[in-house]
Amino acid sequence: MSLRQQLSIKPWVAQRGIAADASGFVGSTPRVTLWVFLCVASVLFGLFIAAYFIRMGYADWQPVPVPALLWLNTVILIGSSMALQWAAVSSRREQSDGIRFGLYLGGGCALVFLVGQWLAWQQLSGLGYFIDSNPSNSFFYTLTALHGLHLLGGLVAWVRALVRVRQGVEMTRLRMTLELCAIYWHFLLLVWLVLFGLLLVT
């Protein structure tokens, strides 16, 4: 770089560029976006849970029986979260086989979980627990449906990660995608454990 070019550079611009490169801010933008979304989703679920507790105080509240299938669904979702974490760790070690194994297993378990939730709905409706027959039923279907929609959104990101693996995307970009998927799956698991515990306690 010539002396004239060096003198024409504004110091504050140069320092800002160095700071951005050193902190990796550009590369961490998707991570920041994900955390912001998780905060918003946490507030949303928190509001529903607060409304759940408030509505329980009314005389017409009749608890919904917890289908035994929800226990199996919980184990399956735990397996899905662990599999996505396996894929993320494998990406750091640049192990292609581990990435594929974790991705396929994690996504497959997530799909099985969704099918299991639908079957649990069918069991409850078969017993006469419809969404409009009691406020507790409405909350059960609403909370599980909201969680399922978030999981479907995660599956969109999972499909993108799977496509990138098949396309042979460079490991650096793939690592970020898999780490974000794993974080999101851990969040969904935590939310489900809270919701499931709420159903068991109440």
N, C-alpha and C positions, 0 to 999 in steps of 0.2 A: 504494500500500500504506500502510495506516494505521500510526501509531507503535506501537500495541499489537501489530499483526501482525509488525512488524519486530523488536520486543523478544522475541516468542515464538519466533522462528526460532532453532534451535540452530546456533551458528557452524560446528561441524564438519560438520553436514549440508549447510549452504549451501556450504561450501568443497568438499565432495565432489561436489556436483551441478555446480558450476562446472568443477571439474577434469574431470568426466566429459564435459561438453559440449565443453570445449576440446580434449580429446584425441580425441573422437569414439569413445569406447570402446563405446558402445551400437551404433553403426553398424559397428564393426570386429569385433563378436562372431563373425559368420560367417567372417571372415578368420582369426581366432584358432583357431576350430574346425577349419578346413581345415588350417592349419599343424600342429596337434596330430595330425590324422589322417595327414598326410604323414609326420610323424616316426614314427608307429607303423608305417605301411606300409614306411618305409625300414628300420626295424629288422627287420621280417618278411622282406623281400627280402634283407637283409644276412645273416640267419641261414641262409637257404636257400643263399646263395652260399658262405658259410663251410662248410656241410655238403657242398656240391658239391666244393670243393677238398679236403676231408678224404677224401671217398669216392673221389676220383680216385687216391689212393695205393694202392688195392687192386689185386690182380693181375687180377681179373675185369673191370676197367673197359675198355670198348671205345668210343672216341669216336663220336658220331653224325655222319654227314656233313651238312654244312649245305646245305639246299636253296637253289638260286639264287633261288627265289621270295622268300626272306627279305630279299634285297637290295632288291627292289622294294617289299616291305612296309615296309621301313625308310624309303624315300623317301616313301611314301604317308603314313606317320605324321608325318614331318617336315612335309609339306604340311598335314596336319591341324592340327598345333600352330601353324604360321605363320598359318593361316586364322583360328583362334580368337584369336590375338594381333591380327590385323587387325580382327576384330569388337570387341575390347576397346578398341583405339585409336580406332575409328570412334565408339564410344559416348562417349568423352571429347570428341570433336569434334562430337557430336550429328549424325552422318551416318547416317541410317536405311538408305540403300542399302548402305553399307559394312557395317553391322551384319548385315543379311540375307545379303549375299554371304558374309561370313566365317563366319556360323553354318551356312548350308547347305553350304558347301564343307568346313568343318571336320568337321561331323557326317558328311557323305557319305564323306569320306576315312577317317574312323574306322571306318565300317561296312565299307568296302572292305578296310581293314587286317584286320579280324576275319575276313572271308571268305578273305583271302589266307592268314592263319594256319591256318585250317581246311584249306585246300587243301595247305599245306605238310605238315600232319599226314597227309593222304591220300597224298601222295607218299612219305613215309617208311614208312607202313604198307604201301604197295604194294611197297616194296623189302624188306619183312620186318623193319623196325625198329619192333616193337611196344612198348608201354609196359612190359610185363613180361618182355621178352626180355633186357634188360641194365640195370644200374643207371643208366648214362648216358642211356638212353632214358627211364627213369622221371623223371629230373631234367629232361630237355628238355621232356617233356609237362607236367610239374607246373609248371615255371617259366613256360612260355608260357601255360598255362591260368590261372595266378594273375594274370599280367599282363592277360590277356584279360578276366578277371572285373572287375578294377579299371577297365578301359576301359568295360565295360558299365555299371558304376556311374557313370562320367563321362557316359555317354550319357543316363542318367536326368536328370542336371543339365542336360545340353544340351537335352533335350526341354522341361524347365521354362523354360529361357531362351527357347526358340523360341515357346512358348505366351505368355510375357510380351510378346515382341515383337509378336505378332499381336494381343494384347489392348490394345496401346498403353500399357503401363505407363510411368509417369514415368521420365525418363531417369536420374535419380539412383539409383533402385532397380535399374534395368536395368544400369547401369554396374557396380555391385558384383557382380551375377550374372555378367556377362561376364568381368570381371577374375578372378573366382574360377575360372571355367571355363578361362580361358587358363592360369592358374597350374597347375591340375591337369593339363592337357594337356602342359605343359612337363615336369612331373614324370614323367608316363607316358613321354614321349619319352626323358628321361634314363635312366629305369629300363630301357627297351628297348635303348638304346644300350649300356648296361653288360652286359645279358644277351647281346645279340648279339655284342659283343666277346668275352665270355667263351666263347661257343661257337666263335668263330673261332680264338681263341688255344689252346683246349684240344682 
